[in-house]
Amino acid sequence: MAWRIGIDIGGTFTDVAVVDDASGHVGVAKVPTTPGDLTEGVLGALDVAMQRYRLPASEVALFSHATTVVTNAILEETGARAALVTTRGHARTYTISSRMRRPRSSRAAGGSRSRNESTHTAPSSRRSPRTRSMLSSGR
């Protein structure tokens, strides 16, 4: 018998779904998310699910992990400050690929973004292009 486990860390709860490949039985477990150390919530949720459904670790065929916490941080712009560093000639690569992922409907309808739609790039006032080459010493 093989089991598949899926886990999602949300802002409030960490959810686990277990599926028995042989019978199709689906089970779920939910524990509070632990913001100070997300792994505590993951391990707690796994422990609850595996005990509840008498699931031996040796029978786990697939473990899948996702996190709504990161998605929310990106959408709410509450995550850590970060920078994208590229080599000369590739500064627009990320901008171009972000625009290519827009839904067809928004491109077909004139291609303009709404005020609330994120462009996934920093405004030009926050961009800092560097044309100087880095020395092999890292300076």
C-alpha atoms as an extended CHARMM CRD file, in Angstrom:
* protein
*
       139  EXT
         1         1  MET       CA              0.0000000000        0.0000000000        0.0000000000  PROA      1               0.0000000000
         2         2  ALA       CA              1.3700000000        3.4640000000       -0.9290000000  PROA      2               0.0000000000
         3         3  TRP       CA              0.2960000000        6.8180000000        0.4390000000  PROA      3               0.0000000000
         4         4  ARG       CA              0.6290000000       10.3140000000       -0.9970000000  PROA      4               0.0000000000
         5         5  ILE       CA              0.9230000000       13.2720000000        1.3730000000  PROA      5               0.0000000000
         6         6  GLY       CA              0.3380000000       16.9220000000        0.5220000000  PROA      6               0.0000000000
         7         7  ILE       CA              0.9640000000       19.7320000000        2.9760000000  PROA      7               0.0000000000
         8         8  ASP       CA              0.3110000000       23.4740000000        2.8280000000  PROA      8               0.0000000000
         9         9  ILE       CA              1.5620000000       26.0590000000        5.3130000000  PROA      9               0.0000000000
        10        10  GLY       CA             -1.0390000000       28.7990000000        5.5520000000  PROA      10              0.0000000000
        11        11  GLY       CA             -1.0400000000       31.9870000000        7.5540000000  PROA      11              0.0000000000
        12        12  THR       CA             -3.3290000000       30.4960000000       10.2220000000  PROA      12              0.0000000000
        13        13  PHE       CA             -3.2780000000       26.7300000000        9.7310000000  PROA      13              0.0000000000
        14        14  THR       CA             -0.9690000000       24.0830000000        8.3140000000  PROA      14              0.0000000000
        15        15  ASP       CA             -3.0680000000       21.5430000000        6.3950000000  PROA      15              0.0000000000
        16        16  VAL       CA             -2.2290000000       17.9640000000        5.4450000000  PROA      16              0.0000000000
        17        17  ALA       CA             -4.0450000000       15.6850000000        3.0180000000  PROA      17              0.0000000000
        18        18  VAL       CA             -3.2020000000       11.9820000000        2.7890000000  PROA      18              0.0000000000
        19        19  VAL       CA             -4.3600000000        9.7160000000       -0.0290000000  PROA      19              0.0000000000
        20        20  ASP       CA             -4.2030000000        5.9230000000       -0.0460000000  PROA      20              0.0000000000
        21        21  ASP       CA             -3.3380000000        4.9520000000       -3.6240000000  PROA      21              0.0000000000
        22        22  ALA       CA             -4.8760000000        1.4830000000       -3.2780000000  PROA      22              0.0000000000
        23        23  SER       CA             -8.2980000000        2.4290000000       -1.9040000000  PROA      23              0.0000000000
        24        24  GLY       CA             -8.5260000000        6.1090000000       -2.8620000000  PROA      24              0.0000000000
        25        25  HSD       CA             -9.2550000000        6.9680000000        0.7750000000  PROA      25              0.0000000000
        26        26  VAL       CA             -8.5280000000       10.6270000000        1.5600000000  PROA      26              0.0000000000
        27        27  GLY       CA             -7.7680000000       11.9510000000        5.0280000000  PROA      27              0.0000000000
        28        28  VAL       CA             -7.0450000000       15.4450000000        6.2980000000  PROA      28              0.0000000000
        29        29  ALA       CA             -5.4640000000       17.0590000000        9.3420000000  PROA      29              0.0000000000
        30        30  LYS       CA             -5.0940000000       20.6800000000       10.4060000000  PROA      30              0.0000000000
        31        31  VAL       CA             -2.9070000000       22.2650000000       13.0700000000  PROA      31              0.0000000000
        32        32  PRO       CA             -2.1000000000       25.8920000000       13.8730000000  PROA      32              0.0000000000
        33        33  THR       CA              0.7580000000       27.3590000000       11.8350000000  PROA      33              0.0000000000
        34        34  THR       CA              3.8180000000       28.2350000000       13.9150000000  PROA      34              0.0000000000
        35        35  PRO       CA              5.1330000000       31.5460000000       12.4910000000  PROA      35              0.0000000000
        36        36  GLY       CA              8.2990000000       31.5150000000       14.6110000000  PROA      36              0.0000000000
        37        37  ASP       CA              9.4010000000       28.1980000000       13.0960000000  PROA      37              0.0000000000
        38        38  LEU       CA              7.2250000000       26.8960000000       10.2530000000  PROA      38              0.0000000000
        39        39  THR       CA              8.8100000000       23.4500000000       10.4800000000  PROA      39              0.0000000000
        40        40  GLU       CA              7.1830000000       22.9100000000       13.8940000000  PROA      40              0.0000000000
        41        41  GLY       CA              3.7370000000       23.2530000000       12.3190000000  PROA      41              0.0000000000
        42        42  VAL       CA              4.6740000000       20.9760000000        9.4040000000  PROA      42              0.0000000000
        43        43  LEU       CA              6.0340000000       18.2530000000       11.6740000000  PROA      43              0.0000000000
        44        44  GLY       CA              3.0600000000       18.6300000000       14.0190000000  PROA      44              0.0000000000
        45        45  ALA       CA              0.5780000000       18.3080000000       11.1560000000  PROA      45              0.0000000000
        46        46  LEU       CA              2.3980000000       15.2720000000        9.7690000000  PROA      46              0.0000000000
        47        47  ASP       CA              2.4270000000       13.6510000000       13.2060000000  PROA      47              0.0000000000
        48        48  VAL       CA             -1.3180000000       14.2280000000       13.6610000000  PROA      48              0.0000000000
        49        49  ALA       CA             -2.1600000000       12.8770000000       10.1870000000  PROA      49              0.0000000000
        50        50  MET       CA              0.1190000000        9.8520000000       10.4010000000  PROA      50              0.0000000000
        51        51  GLN       CA             -1.2270000000        8.8580000000       13.8330000000  PROA      51              0.0000000000
        52        52  ARG       CA             -4.8550000000        9.5310000000       12.9240000000  PROA      52              0.0000000000
        53        53  TYR       CA             -4.6940000000        7.3700000000        9.7910000000  PROA      53              0.0000000000
        54        54  ARG       CA             -2.1490000000        4.8420000000       11.1570000000  PROA      54              0.0000000000
        55        55  LEU       CA              0.1920000000        5.6810000000        8.3410000000  PROA      55              0.0000000000
        56        56  PRO       CA              3.6880000000        4.1390000000        8.5510000000  PROA      56              0.0000000000
        57        57  ALA       CA              6.4540000000        6.3360000000        7.1190000000  PROA      57              0.0000000000
        58        58  SER       CA              7.7120000000        3.3750000000        5.0790000000  PROA      58              0.0000000000
        59        59  GLU       CA              4.4920000000        3.4560000000        3.0330000000  PROA      59              0.0000000000
        60        60  VAL       CA              4.7720000000        7.1000000000        1.9380000000  PROA      60              0.0000000000
        61        61  ALA       CA              5.3440000000        7.1380000000       -1.8330000000  PROA      61              0.0000000000
        62        62  LEU       CA              5.0390000000       10.8920000000       -2.4010000000  PROA      62              0.0000000000
        63        63  PHE       CA              5.4190000000       13.9720000000       -0.2280000000  PROA      63              0.0000000000
        64        64  SER       CA              4.3640000000       17.3020000000       -1.7380000000  PROA      64              0.0000000000
        65        65  HSD       CA              4.8120000000       20.6480000000       -0.0250000000  PROA      65              0.0000000000
        66        66  ALA       CA              3.4150000000       24.1060000000       -0.7490000000  PROA      66              0.0000000000
        67        67  THR       CA              3.2100000000       27.3090000000        1.2090000000  PROA      67              0.0000000000
        68        68  THR       CA              0.5280000000       29.9520000000        1.0990000000  PROA      68              0.0000000000
        69        69  VAL       CA              2.6230000000       31.9830000000        3.5530000000  PROA      69              0.0000000000
        70        70  VAL       CA              5.1690000000       32.8690000000        0.8450000000  PROA      70              0.0000000000
        71        71  THR       CA              2.4650000000       33.6140000000       -1.7290000000  PROA      71              0.0000000000
        72        72  ASN       CA              0.7750000000       35.9710000000        0.7350000000  PROA      72              0.0000000000
        73        73  ALA       CA              4.0710000000       37.7190000000        1.5450000000  PROA      73              0.0000000000
        74        74  ILE       CA              4.6670000000       38.3450000000       -2.1620000000  PROA      74              0.0000000000
        75        75  LEU       CA              1.1310000000       39.5910000000       -2.8210000000  PROA      75              0.0000000000
        76        76  GLU       CA              1.0540000000       41.7770000000        0.2840000000  PROA      76              0.0000000000
        77        77  GLU       CA              4.6570000000       42.9370000000       -0.2270000000  PROA      77              0.0000000000
        78        78  THR       CA              5.4480000000       42.1210000000        3.4110000000  PROA      78              0.0000000000
        79        79  GLY       CA              8.4220000000       39.8310000000        2.8230000000  PROA      79              0.0000000000
        80        80  ALA       CA             12.0910000000       40.5970000000        3.1980000000  PROA      80              0.0000000000
        81        81  ARG       CA             13.7520000000       43.1350000000        0.9120000000  PROA      81              0.0000000000
        82        82  ALA       CA             15.5100000000       41.4130000000       -1.9450000000  PROA      82              0.0000000000
        83        83  ALA       CA             17.4860000000       42.2700000000       -5.0440000000  PROA      83              0.0000000000
        84        84  LEU       CA             17.8680000000       40.6510000000       -8.4340000000  PROA      84              0.0000000000
        85        85  VAL       CA             21.4250000000       40.8390000000       -9.7270000000  PROA      85              0.0000000000
        86        86  THR       CA             22.0860000000       40.1010000000      -13.3880000000  PROA      86              0.0000000000
        87        87  THR       CA             25.0630000000       40.2780000000      -15.6780000000  PROA      87              0.0000000000
        88        88  ARG       CA             25.4180000000       43.0360000000      -18.2500000000  PROA      88              0.0000000000
        89        89  GLY       CA             22.9060000000       42.6950000000      -21.0410000000  PROA      89              0.0000000000
        90        90  HSD       CA             20.3870000000       40.6510000000      -19.0540000000  PROA      90              0.0000000000
        91        91  ALA       CA             18.7420000000       43.2740000000      -16.8310000000  PROA      91              0.0000000000
        92        92  ARG       CA             15.3980000000       43.1060000000      -18.6650000000  PROA      92              0.0000000000
        93        93  THR       CA             15.1740000000       39.3110000000      -18.7800000000  PROA      93              0.0000000000
        94        94  TYR       CA             13.0330000000       39.1060000000      -15.6540000000  PROA      94              0.0000000000
        95        95  THR       CA             10.7650000000       41.9580000000      -16.7750000000  PROA      95              0.0000000000
        96        96  ILE       CA             10.2260000000       40.3410000000      -20.1590000000  PROA      96              0.0000000000
        97        97  SER       CA              9.4490000000       36.9220000000      -18.6750000000  PROA      97              0.0000000000
        98        98  SER       CA              7.0060000000       38.4750000000      -16.1680000000  PROA      98              0.0000000000
        99        99  ARG       CA              5.0710000000       40.1400000000      -18.9680000000  PROA      99              0.0000000000
       100       100  MET       CA              4.9720000000       36.9030000000      -20.9550000000  PROA      100             0.0000000000
       101       101  ARG       CA              3.1450000000       35.1720000000      -18.0670000000  PROA      101             0.0000000000
       102       102  ARG       CA              0.2180000000       37.6050000000      -18.0880000000  PROA      102             0.0000000000
       103       103  PRO       CA             -3.1010000000       35.9780000000      -18.9560000000  PROA      103             0.0000000000
       104       104  ARG       CA             -4.0030000000       36.1540000000      -22.6400000000  PROA      104             0.0000000000
       105       105  SER       CA             -7.2120000000       38.0220000000      -21.8450000000  PROA      105             0.0000000000
       106       106  SER       CA             -5.3150000000       41.0080000000      -20.4030000000  PROA      106             0.0000000000
       107       107  ARG       CA             -2.9900000000       41.1840000000      -23.4350000000  PROA      107             0.0000000000
       108       108  ALA       CA             -5.8760000000       40.8300000000      -25.8790000000  PROA      108             0.0000000000
       109       109  ALA       CA             -7.8410000000       43.5870000000      -24.1940000000  PROA      109             0.0000000000
       110       110  GLY       CA             -5.2580000000       46.2680000000      -24.8200000000  PROA      110             0.0000000000
       111       111  GLY       CA             -2.4420000000       44.8660000000      -22.7160000000  PROA      111             0.0000000000
       112       112  SER       CA             -2.5630000000       47.5050000000      -20.0030000000  PROA      112             0.0000000000
       113       113  ARG       CA             -2.3090000000       46.5200000000      -16.3590000000  PROA      113             0.0000000000
       114       114  SER       CA             -4.8060000000       47.6240000000      -13.7590000000  PROA      114             0.0000000000
       115       115  ARG       CA             -3.5390000000       49.8440000000      -10.9500000000  PROA      115             0.0000000000
       116       116  ASN       CA             -3.7680000000       46.9150000000       -8.5280000000  PROA      116             0.0000000000
       117       117  GLU       CA             -1.9730000000       44.3930000000      -10.7520000000  PROA      117             0.0000000000
       118       118  SER       CA              1.6370000000       43.8280000000       -9.7250000000  PROA      118             0.0000000000
       119       119  THR       CA              4.3230000000       44.2120000000      -12.3780000000  PROA      119             0.0000000000
       120       120  HSD       CA              6.7880000000       42.0360000000      -10.4340000000  PROA      120             0.0000000000
       121       121  THR       CA              9.5260000000       44.6120000000      -10.9670000000  PROA      121             0.0000000000
       122       122  ALA       CA             10.7500000000       47.5300000000       -8.9070000000  PROA      122             0.0000000000
       123       123  PRO       CA              9.8280000000       51.0230000000      -10.0570000000  PROA      123             0.0000000000
       124       124  SER       CA             12.6060000000       52.6840000000      -12.0490000000  PROA      124             0.0000000000
       125       125  SER       CA             13.3440000000       54.9920000000       -9.1110000000  PROA      125             0.0000000000
       126       126  ARG       CA             14.3290000000       51.9100000000       -7.0570000000  PROA      126             0.0000000000
       127       127  ARG       CA             16.4140000000       50.2190000000       -9.7580000000  PROA      127             0.0000000000
       128       128  SER       CA             20.1430000000       50.6330000000       -9.5750000000  PROA      128             0.0000000000
       129       129  PRO       CA             21.8800000000       49.5110000000      -12.7730000000  PROA      129             0.0000000000
       130       130  ARG       CA             25.5740000000       48.7960000000      -12.3540000000  PROA      130             0.0000000000
       131       131  THR       CA             27.8030000000       48.7200000000      -15.3950000000  PROA      131             0.0000000000
       132       132  ARG       CA             31.0500000000       48.1000000000      -13.5820000000  PROA      132             0.0000000000
       133       133  SER       CA             32.4580000000       44.5820000000      -13.7980000000  PROA      133             0.0000000000
       134       134  MET       CA             33.0970000000       42.7110000000      -10.5910000000  PROA      134             0.0000000000
       135       135  LEU       CA             36.6960000000       41.7350000000      -10.0220000000  PROA      135             0.0000000000
       136       136  SER       CA             37.5160000000       38.0760000000       -9.4690000000  PROA      136             0.0000000000
       137       137  SER       CA             38.3200000000       38.9860000000       -5.8710000000  PROA      137             0.0000000000
       138       138  GLY       CA             34.6120000000       39.8380000000       -5.3910000000  PROA      138             0.0000000000
       139       139  ARG       CA             35.1270000000       43.6280000000       -5.0140000000  PROA      139             0.0000000000
